[in-house]
Amino acid sequence: ETRRLGWEIMKLSNIKKAYGDKKILADFSHEFRHNERIGIIGKNGVGKSTFVRILLGEEAMDSGKIKTGETVVFGHYQQQDVHFPDDMRGSDIVNDSNLLEQFLFPIKQQHVFAESLSGGEKRRLHLLSVLYKNPNFLILDEPTNDLDLITIWVLEEFLLNYEGCLIVISHDRFFMDRITDHLFVFEWDGIVKDYWGTYREYKKDKDARDDKAKKTKKKEEVDKRWHIETKKKLSNIEKRELDQLMKDILKLEERKDEIN
């Protein structure tokens, strides 16, 4: 059972962070609610991991205020090389046989020395060591990387029943669609947009916006290319031919993009 969260969880007010001229957070505010499930997406290098470190108090912000409730207990899983003490078994690290079995560690394997496990098994055990501490504010950074499909399914089922606050950083669209309710979309220059919907819906909306902008730009380029300034006044026939040529070029360029 997840630790109980008090009424106040975490409130971020006007957080700003930059490295020199590179803005990470331009002016970010958010108040976390009970059972909130947030996915964080954005290209590499825009500041997703920095944001998490600021939440955890591991990195200073340039300005702003963070107020964290007294009952908040963080759990943070991130990708890293995992090593365990030579004398520790799986059951020493996670002293919960049911949880170990749930995450595909049968009884015999629970008593194997942790350092002798495979790389994937070590990462799975490391993930369990985070979950075992029963945090009520869980932050998972690329949790599905290097996990097999069965383990990912088990993790999804676990998180669907998790009752605390959850933040997931992932490029796994299907995982995010099942687990999160809304997204923090990190864009360049420190802009973070709060998108209410799934990763799939966001991608569909973004593709539609990008496609519209691309078509508008192409039309402007074609119009500019065929804008003829001449002292000679075009005849009506020439104007019709020019209009038709512009339409044909636009269609042909769109067709070229489709073929590519």
Secondary structure, DSSP 8 states (H G I E B T S, - for coil): ------S--EEEEEEEEEETTEEEEEEEEEE--TT-EEEEE--TTSSHHHHHHHHTTSS--SEEEEEE-TT--EEEE--------TT-BHHHHS--HHHHHHTT--HHHHTSBGGGS-HHHHHHHHHHHHHHT--SEEEEESTTTT--HHHHHHHHHHHHT--SEEEEE-S-HHHHHHH-SEEEEE-GGG-EEEEES-HHHHHHHHHHHHHHHHHHHHHHHHHHHT----SS---HHHHHHHHHHHHHHHHHHHHHHHH-
